[in-house]
């Protein structure tokens, strides 16, 4: 049984009582809201399973509207999927710790202003020894300051999939070498795959090499690029025209 409060069209407010601990709010004898003995509230159901349960055979939804600006959002579900978002031409904003973290604008464009990302260049033409870390020292973009321009190292802030890309310009290549290579080091070790070495070119000419990697990384991992060559030769690298970038894909 259920205790009820009924808004009758004949007798006004009519109440019934029992000892079940369940309360139903009715209009014209039809139950609209049920509060069970565990204080769970059901709308459209007499058996709520959560703190608030909405149940309907016609796309149940919650609508929130600010009439001052006519901004409206809805949460709804149908027999295909669940949905949430604005139904007006206003952005849908995701917030954590009382700060905006992600936004979908009215055209469907997604922005994530705190997504870790960096774009770092060097400074001038530098002599770089074999196996040395490439000195990327000038931040163009460094969201979250996770790239250390003093140690030329990116420290992974959150576990996920990352994209790295690098382009390096050699200046006045050294004849002691037969190839030059860029090696991505993760946690102090060169990863086993690379996109291939730059073959020997005429001495004292420019040469470019570039790579891109998608890596699965764990928070706290360190990433940096080293220069490698067959002849243990020092080469002049135009760091001002070299670039290292990375981004958390997800």
BELHU-V687752 format. One record per helix or strand. SS is the DSSP state (h for helix, s for strand). FROM is the first residue (numbers start at 0). LEN is the number of residues. If there is no record, write none. Layout:
((SS:FROM:LEN) (SS:FROM:LEN))
//
This chain:
((s:2:6) (s:11:5) (s:22:5) (s:29:6) (s:40:3) (s:51:3) (s:60:6) (s:70:7) (s:81:5) (s:91:5) (s:98:6) (s:109:2) (s:116:5) (s:124:4) (s:132:1) (s:137:6) (s:146:2) (s:152:3) (s:159:12) (s:178:8) (s:188:2) (s:197:2) (s:206:11) (s:221:8) (s:234:4) (h:238:3) (s:242:6))
//
